[in-house]
Amino acid sequence: MLLEPALADPTLAKYFNLEVLQRFRNFGGVRIEDDVVVTADGVDLLTDVPRQVEDIETLMAEGRKLPKDQLVLGLEH
């Protein structure tokens, strides 16, 4: 939604590498979000998903999804 107007604006378009952009134009992307608990003692990260590019690519190449119980750490089930 924001890409086309940015590419049409010469002041913004100069910041894009069009060759690289074309390679990934139809990729969709990977979005990693974290669930955290903030307490008086600090912050606990509850999300347990692959973070390294190689680990994410392996997971995607295998075509498998993490079970929901593997997505959250620190919760009693």
N, CA, C and O atoms as a Maestro MAE file, in Angstrom:
{
 s_m_m2io_version
 :::
 2.0.0
}

f_m_ct {
 s_m_title
 :::
 protein
 m_atom[308] {
  # First column is atom index #
  i_m_mmod_type
  r_m_x_coord
  r_m_y_coord
  r_m_z_coord
  i_m_residue_number
  s_m_chain_name
  s_m_pdb_residue_name
  s_m_pdb_atom_name
  i_m_atomic_number
  :::
  1 25 0.811 -1.177 0.000 1 A "MET " " N  " 7
  2 3 0.000 0.000 0.000 1 A "MET " " CA " 6
  3 2 0.870 1.262 0.000 1 A "MET " " C  " 6
  4 15 0.521 2.249 -0.647 1 A "MET " " O  " 8
  5 25 1.989 1.239 0.713 2 A "LEU " " N  " 7
  6 3 2.837 2.418 0.807 2 A "LEU " " CA " 6
  7 2 3.961 2.430 -0.225 2 A "LEU " " C  " 6
  8 15 4.561 3.473 -0.485 2 A "LEU " " O  " 8
  9 25 4.240 1.284 -0.803 3 A "LEU " " N  " 7
  10 3 5.378 1.174 -1.698 3 A "LEU " " CA " 6
  11 2 5.189 1.949 -2.995 3 A "LEU " " C  " 6
  12 15 6.088 2.684 -3.405 3 A "LEU " " O  " 8
  13 25 4.057 1.804 -3.640 4 A "GLU " " N  " 7
  14 3 3.829 2.479 -4.929 4 A "GLU " " CA " 6
  15 2 3.933 4.000 -4.819 4 A "GLU " " C  " 6
  16 15 4.622 4.617 -5.631 4 A "GLU " " O  " 8
  17 25 3.275 4.621 -3.845 5 A "PRO " " N  " 7
  18 3 3.428 6.074 -3.721 5 A "PRO " " CA " 6
  19 2 4.878 6.490 -3.434 5 A "PRO " " C  " 6
  20 15 5.333 7.522 -3.927 5 A "PRO " " O  " 8
  21 25 5.593 5.703 -2.653 6 A "ALA " " N  " 7
  22 3 6.991 6.029 -2.360 6 A "ALA " " CA " 6
  23 2 7.843 5.942 -3.619 6 A "ALA " " C  " 6
  24 15 8.703 6.793 -3.847 6 A "ALA " " O  " 8
  25 25 7.610 4.918 -4.439 7 A "LEU " " N  " 7
  26 3 8.371 4.772 -5.677 7 A "LEU " " CA " 6
  27 2 8.037 5.875 -6.683 7 A "LEU " " C  " 6
  28 15 8.878 6.241 -7.505 7 A "LEU " " O  " 8
  29 25 6.832 6.395 -6.622 8 A "ALA " " N  " 7
  30 3 6.408 7.458 -7.536 8 A "ALA " " CA " 6
  31 2 6.943 8.831 -7.110 8 A "ALA " " C  " 6
  32 15 6.921 9.779 -7.894 8 A "ALA " " O  " 8
  33 25 7.414 8.930 -5.887 9 A "ASP " " N  " 7
  34 3 7.931 10.192 -5.360 9 A "ASP " " CA " 6
  35 2 9.456 10.206 -5.506 9 A "ASP " " C  " 6
  36 15 10.139 9.440 -4.826 9 A "ASP " " O  " 8
  37 25 10.012 11.072 -6.391 10 A "PRO " " N  " 7
  38 3 11.457 11.082 -6.620 10 A "PRO " " CA " 6
  39 2 12.289 11.329 -5.360 10 A "PRO " " C  " 6
  40 15 13.425 10.863 -5.268 10 A "PRO " " O  " 8
  41 25 11.737 12.052 -4.398 11 A "THR " " N  " 7
  42 3 12.503 12.305 -3.173 11 A "THR " " CA " 6
  43 2 12.615 11.058 -2.308 11 A "THR " " C  " 6
  44 15 13.558 10.931 -1.527 11 A "THR " " O  " 8
  45 25 11.668 10.137 -2.436 12 A "LEU " " N  " 7
  46 3 11.713 8.878 -1.683 12 A "LEU " " CA " 6
  47 2 12.285 7.734 -2.511 12 A "LEU " " C  " 6
  48 15 13.006 6.887 -1.982 12 A "LEU " " O  " 8
  49 25 11.973 7.701 -3.792 13 A "ALA " " N  " 7
  50 3 12.372 6.589 -4.663 13 A "ALA " " CA " 6
  51 2 13.876 6.390 -4.705 13 A "ALA " " C  " 6
  52 15 14.347 5.272 -4.914 13 A "ALA " " O  " 8
  53 25 14.633 7.453 -4.509 14 A "LYS " " N  " 7
  54 3 16.095 7.335 -4.574 14 A "LYS " " CA " 6
  55 2 16.664 6.463 -3.453 14 A "LYS " " C  " 6
  56 15 17.822 6.050 -3.521 14 A "LYS " " O  " 8
  57 25 15.874 6.184 -2.438 15 A "TYR " " N  " 7
  58 3 16.335 5.358 -1.320 15 A "TYR " " CA " 6
  59 2 16.071 3.864 -1.525 15 A "TYR " " C  " 6
  60 15 16.447 3.050 -0.681 15 A "TYR " " O  " 8
  61 25 15.441 3.504 -2.619 16 A "PHE " " N  " 7
  62 3 15.105 2.111 -2.895 16 A "PHE " " CA " 6
  63 2 16.085 1.520 -3.894 16 A "PHE " " C  " 6
  64 15 16.459 2.176 -4.866 16 A "PHE " " O  " 8
  65 25 16.496 0.293 -3.658 17 A "ASN " " N  " 7
  66 3 17.295 -0.457 -4.623 17 A "ASN " " CA " 6
  67 2 16.285 -1.262 -5.452 17 A "ASN " " C  " 6
  68 15 15.808 -2.309 -5.013 17 A "ASN " " O  " 8
  69 25 15.971 -0.773 -6.631 18 A "LEU " " N  " 7
  70 3 14.904 -1.373 -7.434 18 A "LEU " " CA " 6
  71 2 15.220 -2.802 -7.858 18 A "LEU " " C  " 6
  72 15 14.315 -3.627 -7.975 18 A "LEU " " O  " 8
  73 25 16.496 -3.100 -8.088 19 A "GLU " " N  " 7
  74 3 16.871 -4.464 -8.474 19 A "GLU " " CA " 6
  75 2 16.554 -5.446 -7.344 19 A "GLU " " C  " 6
  76 15 15.982 -6.509 -7.586 19 A "GLU " " O  " 8
  77 25 16.918 -5.098 -6.139 20 A "VAL " " N  " 7
  78 3 16.632 -5.963 -4.986 20 A "VAL " " CA " 6
  79 2 15.128 -5.999 -4.721 20 A "VAL " " C  " 6
  80 15 14.572 -7.053 -4.413 20 A "VAL " " O  " 8
  81 25 14.489 -4.875 -4.839 21 A "LEU " " N  " 7
  82 3 13.044 -4.805 -4.616 21 A "LEU " " CA " 6
  83 2 12.295 -5.744 -5.553 21 A "LEU " " C  " 6
  84 15 11.365 -6.426 -5.123 21 A "LEU " " O  " 8
  85 25 12.678 -5.790 -6.814 22 A "GLN " " N  " 7
  86 3 12.024 -6.677 -7.781 22 A "GLN " " CA " 6
  87 2 12.170 -8.145 -7.396 22 A "GLN " " C  " 6
  88 15 11.252 -8.936 -7.611 22 A "GLN " " O  " 8
  89 25 13.314 -8.514 -6.830 23 A "ARG " " N  " 7
  90 3 13.523 -9.909 -6.420 23 A "ARG " " CA " 6
  91 2 12.532 -10.332 -5.339 23 A "ARG " " C  " 6
  92 15 12.113 -11.489 -5.293 23 A "ARG " " O  " 8
  93 25 12.166 -9.412 -4.488 24 A "PHE " " N  " 7
  94 3 11.312 -9.746 -3.341 24 A "PHE " " CA " 6
  95 2 9.898 -9.174 -3.466 24 A "PHE " " C  " 6
  96 15 9.124 -9.235 -2.510 24 A "PHE " " O  " 8
  97 25 9.567 -8.642 -4.587 25 A "ARG " " N  " 7
  98 3 8.297 -7.937 -4.788 25 A "ARG " " CA " 6
  99 2 7.073 -8.808 -4.428 25 A "ARG " " C  " 6
  100 15 6.128 -8.304 -3.822 25 A "ARG " " O  " 8
  101 25 7.076 -10.057 -4.778 26 A "ASN " " N  " 7
  102 3 5.923 -10.923 -4.519 26 A "ASN " " CA " 6
  103 2 6.125 -11.844 -3.321 26 A "ASN " " C  " 6
  104 15 5.359 -12.792 -3.146 26 A "ASN " " O  " 8
  105 25 7.116 -11.595 -2.508 27 A "PHE " " N  " 7
  106 3 7.448 -12.456 -1.369 27 A "PHE " " CA " 6
  107 2 6.454 -12.311 -0.222 27 A "PHE " " C  " 6
  108 15 6.473 -13.401 0.350 27 A "PHE " " O  " 8
  109 25 5.819 -11.714 0.233 28 A "GLY " " N  " 7
  110 3 4.923 -11.608 1.347 28 A "GLY " " CA " 6
  111 2 5.576 -11.258 2.661 28 A "GLY " " C  " 6
  112 15 5.016 -10.494 3.447 28 A "GLY " " O  " 8
  113 25 6.746 -11.802 2.912 29 A "GLY " " N  " 7
  114 3 7.474 -11.451 4.122 29 A "GLY " " CA " 6
  115 2 7.260 -12.407 5.272 29 A "GLY " " C  " 6
  116 15 6.416 -13.301 5.218 29 A "GLY " " O  " 8
  117 25 8.036 -12.200 6.302 30 A "VAL " " N  " 7
  118 3 7.948 -12.967 7.536 30 A "VAL " " CA " 6
  119 2 7.799 -11.958 8.661 30 A "VAL " " C  " 6
  120 15 8.592 -11.024 8.782 30 A "VAL " " O  " 8
  121 25 6.816 -12.146 9.452 31 A "ARG " " N  " 7
  122 3 6.568 -11.230 10.560 31 A "ARG " " CA " 6
  123 2 6.745 -11.988 11.861 31 A "ARG " " C  " 6
  124 15 6.083 -12.995 12.107 31 A "ARG " " O  " 8
  125 25 7.643 -11.490 12.684 32 A "ILE " " N  " 7
  126 3 7.891 -12.111 13.987 32 A "ILE " " CA " 6
  127 2 7.445 -11.134 15.061 32 A "ILE " " C  " 6
  128 15 7.962 -10.021 15.160 32 A "ILE " " O  " 8
  129 25 6.503 -11.552 15.845 33 A "GLU " " N  " 7
  130 3 6.018 -10.718 16.930 33 A "GLU " " CA " 6
  131 2 6.329 -11.409 18.252 33 A "GLU " " C  " 6
  132 15 6.362 -12.636 18.334 33 A "GLU " " O  " 8
  133 25 6.551 -10.617 19.261 34 A "ASP " " N  " 7
  134 3 6.843 -11.154 20.579 34 A "ASP " " CA " 6
  135 2 5.689 -10.893 21.524 34 A "ASP " " C  " 6
  136 15 5.026 -9.858 21.460 34 A "ASP " " O  " 8
  137 25 5.463 -11.858 22.403 35 A "ASP " " N  " 7
  138 3 4.546 -11.678 23.516 35 A "ASP " " CA " 6
  139 2 5.411 -11.519 24.760 35 A "ASP " " C  " 6
  140 15 6.273 -12.354 25.037 35 A "ASP " " O  " 8
  141 25 5.182 -10.469 25.489 36 A "VAL " " N  " 7
  142 3 5.965 -10.202 26.685 36 A "VAL " " CA " 6
  143 2 5.048 -9.919 27.865 36 A "VAL " " C  " 6
  144 15 3.912 -9.473 27.706 36 A "VAL " " O  " 8
  145 25 5.571 -10.191 29.039 37 A "VAL " " N  " 7
  146 3 4.892 -9.845 30.276 37 A "VAL " " CA " 6
  147 2 5.784 -8.832 30.979 37 A "VAL " " C  " 6
  148 15 6.961 -9.090 31.233 37 A "VAL " " O  " 8
  149 25 5.212 -7.688 31.287 38 A "VAL " " N  " 7
  150 3 5.952 -6.648 31.982 38 A "VAL " " CA " 6
  151 2 5.479 -6.639 33.433 38 A "VAL " " C  " 6
  152 15 4.291 -6.482 33.714 38 A "VAL " " O  " 8
  153 25 6.426 -6.810 34.341 39 A "THR " " N  " 7
  154 3 6.107 -6.803 35.766 39 A "THR " " CA " 6
  155 2 7.007 -5.786 36.461 39 A "THR " " C  " 6
  156 15 7.873 -5.180 35.831 39 A "THR " " O  " 8
  157 25 6.800 -5.609 37.736 40 A "ALA " " N  " 7
  158 3 7.642 -4.702 38.522 40 A "ALA " " CA " 6
  159 2 9.090 -5.182 38.556 40 A "ALA " " C  " 6
  160 15 10.010 -4.391 38.763 40 A "ALA " " O  " 8
  161 25 9.287 -6.503 38.348 41 A "ASP " " N  " 7
  162 3 10.640 -7.075 38.392 41 A "ASP " " CA " 6
  163 2 11.338 -7.086 37.038 41 A "ASP " " C  " 6
  164 15 12.516 -7.431 36.955 41 A "ASP " " O  " 8
  165 25 10.639 -6.719 35.993 42 A "GLY " " N  " 7
  166 3 11.270 -6.723 34.674 42 A "GLY " " CA " 6
  167 2 10.337 -7.230 33.601 42 A "GLY " " C  " 6
  168 15 9.115 -7.143 33.720 42 A "GLY " " O  " 8
  169 25 10.937 -7.765 32.543 43 A "VAL " " N  " 7
  170 3 10.190 -8.214 31.377 43 A "VAL " " CA " 6
  171 2 10.511 -9.685 31.117 43 A "VAL " " C  " 6
  172 15 11.672 -10.091 31.174 43 A "VAL " " O  " 8
  173 25 9.476 -10.483 30.832 44 A "ASP " " N  " 7
  174 3 9.654 -11.885 30.455 44 A "ASP " " CA " 6
  175 2 9.190 -12.056 29.024 44 A "ASP " " C  " 6
  176 15 8.056 -11.714 28.689 44 A "ASP " " O  " 8
  177 25 10.062 -12.583 28.179 45 A "LEU " " N  " 7
  178 3 9.719 -12.880 26.795 45 A "LEU " " CA " 6
  179 2 9.042 -14.242 26.757 45 A "LEU " " C  " 6
  180 15 9.617 -15.235 27.203 45 A "LEU " " O  " 8
  181 25 7.828 -14.294 26.230 46 A "LEU " " N  " 7
  182 3 7.060 -15.538 26.195 46 A "LEU " " CA " 6
  183 2 7.154 -16.247 24.848 46 A "LEU " " C  " 6
  184 15 6.786 -17.417 24.750 46 A "LEU " " O  " 8
  185 25 7.628 -15.581 23.830 47 A "THR " " N  " 7
  186 3 7.649 -16.127 22.482 47 A "THR " " CA " 6
  187 2 8.880 -16.988 22.272 47 A "THR " " C  " 6
  188 15 9.993 -16.596 22.622 47 A "THR " " O  " 8
  189 25 8.673 -18.160 21.701 48 A "ASP " " N  " 7
  190 3 9.771 -19.069 21.398 48 A "ASP " " CA " 6
  191 2 9.644 -19.512 19.943 48 A "ASP " " C  " 6
  192 15 9.108 -20.584 19.663 48 A "ASP " " O  " 8
  193 25 10.129 -18.699 19.031 49 A "VAL " " N  " 7
  194 3 10.113 -19.011 17.608 49 A "VAL " " CA " 6
  195 2 11.519 -18.831 17.059 49 A "VAL " " C  " 6
  196 15 12.335 -18.134 17.660 49 A "VAL " " O  " 8
  197 25 11.808 -19.453 15.922 50 A "PRO " " N  " 7
  198 3 13.137 -19.273 15.330 50 A "PRO " " CA " 6
  199 2 13.409 -17.799 15.046 50 A "PRO " " C  " 6
  200 15 12.508 -17.064 14.643 50 A "PRO " " O  " 8
  201 25 14.649 -17.370 15.257 51 A "ARG " " N  " 7
  202 3 15.025 -15.970 15.048 51 A "ARG " " CA " 6
  203 2 16.062 -15.810 13.933 51 A "ARG " " C  " 6
  204 15 16.077 -14.793 13.241 51 A "ARG " " O  " 8
  205 25 16.915 -16.802 13.762 52 A "GLN " " N  " 7
  206 3 17.966 -16.721 12.758 52 A "GLN " " CA " 6
  207 2 17.389 -17.029 11.381 52 A "GLN " " C  " 6
  208 15 16.508 -17.879 11.244 52 A "GLN " " O  " 8
  209 25 17.891 -16.335 10.367 53 A "VAL " " N  " 7
  210 3 17.395 -16.517 9.003 53 A "VAL " " CA " 6
  211 2 17.430 -17.990 8.606 53 A "VAL " " C  " 6
  212 15 16.463 -18.510 8.049 53 A "VAL " " O  " 8
  213 25 18.534 -18.652 8.891 54 A "GLU " " N  " 7
  214 3 18.675 -20.056 8.506 54 A "GLU " " CA " 6
  215 2 17.610 -20.928 9.168 54 A "GLU " " C  " 6
  216 15 17.060 -21.830 8.535 54 A "GLU " " O  " 8
  217 25 17.321 -20.662 10.431 55 A "ASP " " N  " 7
  218 3 16.319 -21.448 11.159 55 A "ASP " " CA " 6
  219 2 14.911 -21.206 10.606 55 A "ASP " " C  " 6
  220 15 14.118 -22.140 10.485 55 A "ASP " " O  " 8
  221 25 14.606 -19.958 10.273 56 A "ILE " " N  " 7
  222 3 13.301 -19.629 9.703 56 A "ILE " " CA " 6
  223 2 13.155 -20.281 8.332 56 A "ILE " " C  " 6
  224 15 12.110 -20.853 8.021 56 A "ILE " " O  " 8
  225 25 14.206 -20.194 7.511 57 A "GLU " " N  " 7
  226 3 14.152 -20.790 6.173 57 A "GLU " " CA " 6
  227 2 13.991 -22.298 6.238 57 A "GLU " " C  " 6
  228 15 13.259 -22.875 5.434 57 A "GLU " " O  " 8
  229 25 14.662 -22.946 7.183 58 A "THR " " N  " 7
  230 3 14.530 -24.392 7.350 58 A "THR " " CA " 6
  231 2 13.105 -24.752 7.721 58 A "THR " " C  " 6
  232 15 12.528 -25.679 7.154 58 A "THR " " O  " 8
  233 25 12.535 -24.028 8.667 59 A "LEU " " N  " 7
  234 3 11.162 -24.279 9.095 59 A "LEU " " CA " 6
  235 2 10.197 -24.105 7.927 59 A "LEU " " C  " 6
  236 15 9.295 -24.921 7.738 59 A "LEU " " O  " 8
  237 25 10.382 -23.057 7.152 60 A "MET " " N  " 7
  238 3 9.493 -22.800 6.021 60 A "MET " " CA " 6
  239 2 9.679 -23.845 4.922 60 A "MET " " C  " 6
  240 15 8.699 -24.284 4.321 60 A "MET " " O  " 8
  241 25 10.918 -24.247 4.651 61 A "ALA " " N  " 7
  242 3 11.193 -25.226 3.604 61 A "ALA " " CA " 6
  243 2 10.578 -26.582 3.939 61 A "ALA " " C  " 6
  244 15 10.151 -27.317 3.049 61 A "ALA " " O  " 8
  245 25 10.538 -26.903 5.220 62 A "GLU " " N  " 7
  246 3 9.957 -28.176 5.637 62 A "GLU " " CA " 6
  247 2 8.440 -28.153 5.552 62 A "GLU " " C  " 6
  248 15 7.795 -29.199 5.625 62 A "GLU " " O  " 8
  249 25 7.870 -26.971 5.397 63 A "GLY " " N  " 7
  250 3 6.423 -26.852 5.258 63 A "GLY " " CA " 6
  251 2 5.668 -27.190 6.526 63 A "GLY " " C  " 6
  252 15 4.479 -27.507 6.483 63 A "GLY " " O  " 8
  253 25 6.347 -27.124 7.642 64 A "ARG " " N  " 7
  254 3 5.662 -27.448 8.894 64 A "ARG " " CA " 6
  255 2 5.424 -26.185 9.692 64 A "ARG " " C  " 6
  256 15 6.069 -25.158 9.480 64 A "ARG " " O  " 8
  257 25 4.499 -26.284 10.600 65 A "LYS " " N  " 7
  258 3 4.190 -25.170 11.483 65 A "LYS " " CA " 6
  259 2 4.471 -25.600 12.905 65 A "LYS " " C  " 6
  260 15 4.317 -26.769 13.258 65 A "LYS " " O  " 8
  261 25 4.886 -24.645 13.718 66 A "LEU " " N  " 7
  262 3 5.113 -24.958 15.117 66 A "LEU " " CA " 6
  263 2 3.772 -25.174 15.811 66 A "LEU " " C  " 6
  264 15 2.837 -24.399 15.608 66 A "LEU " " O  " 8
  265 25 3.673 -26.219 16.626 67 A "PRO " " N  " 7
  266 3 2.451 -26.390 17.413 67 A "PRO " " CA " 6
  267 2 2.280 -25.194 18.343 67 A "PRO " " C  " 6
  268 15 3.262 -24.598 18.786 67 A "PRO " " O  " 8
  269 25 1.036 -24.849 18.635 68 A "LYS " " N  " 7
  270 3 0.777 -23.680 19.474 68 A "LYS " " CA " 6
  271 2 1.478 -23.765 20.817 68 A "LYS " " C  " 6
  272 15 1.905 -22.741 21.353 68 A "LYS " " O  " 8
  273 25 1.606 -24.955 21.370 69 A "ASP " " N  " 7
  274 3 2.245 -25.065 22.679 69 A "ASP " " CA " 6
  275 2 3.746 -24.807 22.607 69 A "ASP " " C  " 6
  276 15 4.380 -24.637 23.648 69 A "ASP " " O  " 8
  277 25 4.333 -24.772 21.417 70 A "GLN " " N  " 7
  278 3 5.751 -24.442 21.274 70 A "GLN " " CA " 6
  279 2 5.964 -22.961 21.014 70 A "GLN " " C  " 6
  280 15 7.102 -22.492 21.029 70 A "GLN " " O  " 8
  281 25 4.894 -22.218 20.776 71 A "LEU " " N  " 7
  282 3 5.024 -20.801 20.475 71 A "LEU " " CA " 6
  283 2 5.145 -19.951 21.743 71 A "LEU " " C  " 6
  284 15 5.604 -18.810 21.683 71 A "LEU " " O  " 8
  285 25 4.743 -20.494 22.871 72 A "VAL " " N  " 7
  286 3 4.755 -19.706 24.100 72 A "VAL " " CA " 6
  287 2 5.537 -20.436 25.178 72 A "VAL " " C  " 6
  288 15 5.292 -21.614 25.438 72 A "VAL " " O  " 8
  289 25 6.461 -19.752 25.795 73 A "LEU " " N  " 7
  290 3 7.228 -20.304 26.903 73 A "LEU " " CA " 6
  291 2 6.752 -19.690 28.228 73 A "LEU " " C  " 6
  292 15 6.179 -18.600 28.247 73 A "LEU " " O  " 8
  293 25 6.987 -20.377 29.290 74 A "GLY " " N  " 7
  294 3 6.751 -19.807 30.598 74 A "GLY " " CA " 6
  295 2 5.318 -19.863 31.086 74 A "GLY " " C  " 6
  296 15 5.017 -19.349 32.163 74 A "GLY " " O  " 8
  297 25 4.437 -20.466 30.330 75 A "LEU " " N  " 7
  298 3 3.053 -20.573 30.770 75 A "LEU " " CA " 6
  299 2 2.769 -22.000 31.238 75 A "LEU " " C  " 6
  300 15 3.221 -22.968 30.625 75 A "LEU " " O  " 8
  301 25 2.044 -22.112 32.287 76 A "GLU " " N  " 7
  302 3 1.646 -23.429 32.765 76 A "GLU " " CA " 6
  303 2 0.497 -23.927 31.903 76 A "GLU " " C  " 6
  304 15 -0.461 -23.189 31.672 76 A "GLU " " O  " 8
  305 25 0.571 -25.150 31.429 77 A "HIS " " N  " 7
  306 3 -0.499 -25.734 30.599 77 A "HIS " " CA " 6
  307 2 -1.277 -26.746 31.409 77 A "HIS " " C  " 6
  308 15 -2.219 -27.352 30.899 77 A "HIS " " O  " 8
  :::
 }
 m_bond[307] {
  # First column is bond index #
  i_m_from
  i_m_to
  i_m_order
  :::
  1 1 2 1
  2 2 3 1
  3 3 4 2
  4 3 5 1
  5 5 6 1
  6 6 7 1
  7 7 8 2
  8 7 9 1
  9 9 10 1
  10 10 11 1
  11 11 12 2
  12 11 13 1
  13 13 14 1
  14 14 15 1
  15 15 16 2
  16 15 17 1
  17 17 18 1
  18 18 19 1
  19 19 20 2
  20 19 21 1
  21 21 22 1
  22 22 23 1
  23 23 24 2
  24 23 25 1
  25 25 26 1
  26 26 27 1
  27 27 28 2
  28 27 29 1
  29 29 30 1
  30 30 31 1
  31 31 32 2
  32 31 33 1
  33 33 34 1
  34 34 35 1
  35 35 36 2
  36 35 37 1
  37 37 38 1
  38 38 39 1
  39 39 40 2
  40 39 41 1
  41 41 42 1
  42 42 43 1
  43 43 44 2
  44 43 45 1
  45 45 46 1
  46 46 47 1
  47 47 48 2
  48 47 49 1
  49 49 50 1
  50 50 51 1
  51 51 52 2
  52 51 53 1
  53 53 54 1
  54 54 55 1
  55 55 56 2
  56 55 57 1
  57 57 58 1
  58 58 59 1
  59 59 60 2
  60 59 61 1
  61 61 62 1
  62 62 63 1
  63 63 64 2
  64 63 65 1
  65 65 66 1
  66 66 67 1
  67 67 68 2
  68 67 69 1
  69 69 70 1
  70 70 71 1
  71 71 72 2
  72 71 73 1
  73 73 74 1
  74 74 75 1
  75 75 76 2
  76 75 77 1
  77 77 78 1
  78 78 79 1
  79 79 80 2
  80 79 81 1
  81 81 82 1
  82 82 83 1
  83 83 84 2
  84 83 85 1
  85 85 86 1
  86 86 87 1
  87 87 88 2
  88 87 89 1
  89 89 90 1
  90 90 91 1
  91 91 92 2
  92 91 93 1
  93 93 94 1
  94 94 95 1
  95 95 96 2
  96 95 97 1
  97 97 98 1
  98 98 99 1
  99 99 100 2
  100 99 101 1
  101 101 102 1
  102 102 103 1
  103 103 104 2
  104 103 105 1
  105 105 106 1
  106 106 107 1
  107 107 108 2
  108 107 109 1
  109 109 110 1
  110 110 111 1
  111 111 112 2
  112 111 113 1
  113 113 114 1
  114 114 115 1
  115 115 116 2
  116 115 117 1
  117 117 118 1
  118 118 119 1
  119 119 120 2
  120 119 121 1
  121 121 122 1
  122 122 123 1
  123 123 124 2
  124 123 125 1
  125 125 126 1
  126 126 127 1
  127 127 128 2
  128 127 129 1
  129 129 130 1
  130 130 131 1
  131 131 132 2
  132 131 133 1
  133 133 134 1
  134 134 135 1
  135 135 136 2
  136 135 137 1
  137 137 138 1
  138 138 139 1
  139 139 140 2
  140 139 141 1
  141 141 142 1
  142 142 143 1
  143 143 144 2
  144 143 145 1
  145 145 146 1
  146 146 147 1
  147 147 148 2
  148 147 149 1
  149 149 150 1
  150 150 151 1
  151 151 152 2
  152 151 153 1
  153 153 154 1
  154 154 155 1
  155 155 156 2
  156 155 157 1
  157 157 158 1
  158 158 159 1
  159 159 160 2
  160 159 161 1
  161 161 162 1
  162 162 163 1
  163 163 164 2
  164 163 165 1
  165 165 166 1
  166 166 167 1
  167 167 168 2
  168 167 169 1
  169 169 170 1
  170 170 171 1
  171 171 172 2
  172 171 173 1
  173 173 174 1
  174 174 175 1
  175 175 176 2
  176 175 177 1
  177 177 178 1
  178 178 179 1
  179 179 180 2
  180 179 181 1
  181 181 182 1
  182 182 183 1
  183 183 184 2
  184 183 185 1
  185 185 186 1
  186 186 187 1
  187 187 188 2
  188 187 189 1
  189 189 190 1
  190 190 191 1
  191 191 192 2
  192 191 193 1
  193 193 194 1
  194 194 195 1
  195 195 196 2
  196 195 197 1
  197 197 198 1
  198 198 199 1
  199 199 200 2
  200 199 201 1
  201 201 202 1
  202 202 203 1
  203 203 204 2
  204 203 205 1
  205 205 206 1
  206 206 207 1
  207 207 208 2
  208 207 209 1
  209 209 210 1
  210 210 211 1
  211 211 212 2
  212 211 213 1
  213 213 214 1
  214 214 215 1
  215 215 216 2
  216 215 217 1
  217 217 218 1
  218 218 219 1
  219 219 220 2
  220 219 221 1
  221 221 222 1
  222 222 223 1
  223 223 224 2
  224 223 225 1
  225 225 226 1
  226 226 227 1
  227 227 228 2
  228 227 229 1
  229 229 230 1
  230 230 231 1
  231 231 232 2
  232 231 233 1
  233 233 234 1
  234 234 235 1
  235 235 236 2
  236 235 237 1
  237 237 238 1
  238 238 239 1
  239 239 240 2
  240 239 241 1
  241 241 242 1
  242 242 243 1
  243 243 244 2
  244 243 245 1
  245 245 246 1
  246 246 247 1
  247 247 248 2
  248 247 249 1
  249 249 250 1
  250 250 251 1
  251 251 252 2
  252 251 253 1
  253 253 254 1
  254 254 255 1
  255 255 256 2
  256 255 257 1
  257 257 258 1
  258 258 259 1
  259 259 260 2
  260 259 261 1
  261 261 262 1
  262 262 263 1
  263 263 264 2
  264 263 265 1
  265 265 266 1
  266 266 267 1
  267 267 268 2
  268 267 269 1
  269 269 270 1
  270 270 271 1
  271 271 272 2
  272 271 273 1
  273 273 274 1
  274 274 275 1
  275 275 276 2
  276 275 277 1
  277 277 278 1
  278 278 279 1
  279 279 280 2
  280 279 281 1
  281 281 282 1
  282 282 283 1
  283 283 284 2
  284 283 285 1
  285 285 286 1
  286 286 287 1
  287 287 288 2
  288 287 289 1
  289 289 290 1
  290 290 291 1
  291 291 292 2
  292 291 293 1
  293 293 294 1
  294 294 295 1
  295 295 296 2
  296 295 297 1
  297 297 298 1
  298 298 299 1
  299 299 300 2
  300 299 301 1
  301 301 302 1
  302 302 303 1
  303 303 304 2
  304 303 305 1
  305 305 306 1
  306 306 307 1
  307 307 308 2
  :::
 }
}
